[in-house]
Every structure is written in structure tokens, then in C-alpha cells.
Amino acid sequence: MSGLLKADFFRVMKSKLTLVLLILVAAFPVLITLMYLVMAWMMGEGSIAEMMGYFSANTMISGAYSLTNNIGLVIPAFAGILICSDFSNGTLRNKVVTGSRRWEIYLSHLIVSVVFSVVMITLYTLITAGLSLLFFKFSAEGIDMAEEVLYWSVTGTMGFVYMATVATFFAMVTRSTAPTIIFTLVLAILLLAVSTAVSLMDYTNFRHLVYMIPTFTYGSFTLNSVSLTDITSMIGGVVEENRQLLFIEGVLSYVFFGALHTALGIILFSRKDIK
């Protein structure tokens, strides 16, 4: 399997798509920062948006791991496209013919997809944080920084790890770029919509089931003194008293559904006719 991993990593590293995504990862934070600066300048000091902390480093950094904003929809799509390129050039068939086992081929693509996604979102987050802190104020008031940064960074990264398993699943099963992109993006948006809708309800009696919805923990750890959890609890009537439990169950949900996609993907891919 080490040979497959080396070949897949080499193919991704030399791909022009990787270079394009690196450019986007660097360009998006610059454009977003400029947009925030222009908006802050146009609204002026004392505006409602400023008083609510909208134009702050907290807000910009908190949104870095969003799965449906900015780079969040782009990284999984690129991961899927890179996997599908292995099929269009005949490399996949060659792997099968030379004796590589199907599950090894699948896992190799999955590992590369996960590493690719984690590297890209980490670079994006670091650039976003650097520019945000350079031009905007950061308030640590009311935040346990060490704990909150841990929860925020781990759940945020795990969200992209999970989406990498989703992109790999659709790419390996459909072996076609367009369906892979469409299915991956639709699932990401659908999951976030479901998570948001449920968070507005009173889910006290089935909260542990709710925690297991992938992406539900998104927005719960925001590096702001008031998180999405606090806001939605005012509406839905659920008060999140144990953020550690929310964090642990959120990570477990990503692991569980990521493993489920992987197992199902290997089974379906193993039954595919490779021509």
C-alpha cells in the first residue's frame, strides 16, 4: 500500500489543481479582509455592526472552518476532482491489473484526500487569522481561550476530515467528477441546514442523538463570548451546560459517520466493474 500512497501523493502534489487551490487558499483571506475593511469604513465608527462585534478578528477567525462559506465548499470539491482524475487517465485500471487490492486503492485515495484537505484548511485558517489580527481587534473577554481554541480547531478540522471521506466516497463510487462535486456540496449544505433547524428546537429530551448529527457542533465553538449555541439556546430553550460533552460527542459523530462512509465506499467500490 505504501507504493499506492507514494504514487497518489506525487500525483496530487504535481497537479495543477493543487496549485490553483493553493492560490485560492491565499487569495480568499485577502479578499475577505479587504471586504471587511471596506464595509467597516463605509459604515463608520459607532455603527450597529461594529457595536455587535461584526467587524472583529473574532468573527473572521471563527468563520474560517465553515463548511458552506468561502473556501469550505471548494476544498472538498477539489479533493473529489483529484480523485476522479485517477479514473479518467486510466491509472485506476492499471492499479487493478497490476494486482493492487480494491480496499488498498480506496484507502490510499482516502488518506491522500484527508491529508490534502487538512493541509489546505489549516493554511487557510492560519492566513485568515494572521490578516484578521493585523487589521482588526481580538477580544478574549468571557472566553476560556485554551479550551475554546482546542474545541474550535479540532471540531473545525474534523469537519473537513469528514467531508474528505464524503468526497472520496462519491468519487470512488460514481467515478465521475460532476456527480462527485454535486453530491458532496449538496450533502454539506443539507447537513448544515438540518443542524441549524434542529438547534432552533427544544431538543432537550433527545440531545445526545442531536449531537451525533455531523456538523451539529459547527458554530458551537466560535472564539466569541457569545456562540451560536448560546443564541439558539435562547430560542430553542436548550442550555448547553457541558461544552466538553458537546465537543466529545461532536468529534465522535464525525468519526462514526466518516468510518461508515469509508466502509460502505469500500464495499461498493469492490463490486464495481473496472473497465
Buried (B, 14 or more C-beta within 10 A) or exposed (E): EEEBBEBBBEBBEEBEEBEEBBEBBEEBBEEBBEEBBEBBEEBEEEBEBBEEBBBBBBBBBBBBBBBBEBBBBBBBBBBBBBBBBBBEEEBBEEBEEEEBEBBBBBBBBBBBBBBBBBBBBBBBBEBBBEBBEEBBEBEEEEBEEEEBBEBBBBBBBBBBBBBBBBBBBBBBBBBBBEBBBBBBBEBBBEBBEBBBEBBBBEBEEEBEEBBBBBBBBBBBBBBBBEBBBBBBBEEBEBEBEEBEEBBBBBBEBBBBBBEEBBEEBBEBBEEBEBE
